Amino acid sequence: MDDVRERPLDVPHARALVERELAVNFPKCTLYRMIRDGRIDSMRLGNRILIPAAALREFLQRCLDGERY
């Protein structure tokens, strides 16, 4: 995940990165549900939902460690 900078990512970019890193299909609704449930940290900027890069790295690590999403 070297290309993730410290800037927050919007949901479509975060989803694409998760799919690439985990080599799985990751439905958009699943990502939104995890954000809503508080399993992935996020913030709102206007009508956009942004995911901090650190939160995305933490989520990916949990997945690689075997946690089911």
N, C-alpha and C positions, 0 to 999 in steps of 0.2 A: 504494500500500500504506500509506496514511496511518493506517488503523485498527489497524495492528499495533503494539501496545505493546511495551515492553521485557520483558514477562513471557514465559516460555516457553509454547508452545502444545502441546496434546496432538495426537496424530496425526490424529484426525478433523477438528479445527479447522484444522490446518495443511493438510490435504488440500483442504478446502473453499476455503481462501484461495488455494492454488495453482491450483485449477480456475477460480476467479473471475478471478485476475490473468492467467492464460495463456489463458483461454477454451478450455480443452481438458478432455477426460475424463482424469483422472489416477487410475489404479487404486490402491487401498489397498496391494495387494501390491507394487507398484512403489515406493511410498514406504518400506515396511518393508525392501525389498531394498536401497534406496539407503542407508538408515540402517545396515543390517547391514554393507554394504560400505564404510562410512565416507565416502560421498560427501556425506552431510548429517550435520553434528554433532548429537548428541543426548545426553540424559542420562536416567537412570532415577530415578524417585521411587516406591518401592514397586514395584507391578506396572505403573506407567504409564511410557510413553516420552514424554519432552518434548523439543521442538525449540526452542532459543533463537531469539528473534525475529531476531537478527543473522544466524544461520545460515540461517534461512528467506529473509531478504532477499538474502543472498549466492547462494543456490541460484536464486532467481527471476531475479536479474541474469544469472547464467550462462546460464539458459534463454533470456532475452531477447537475449543476445549470440550465440545460435546453438548452444550446446552441447546435444547430444541427451541425453535421460535414458533 
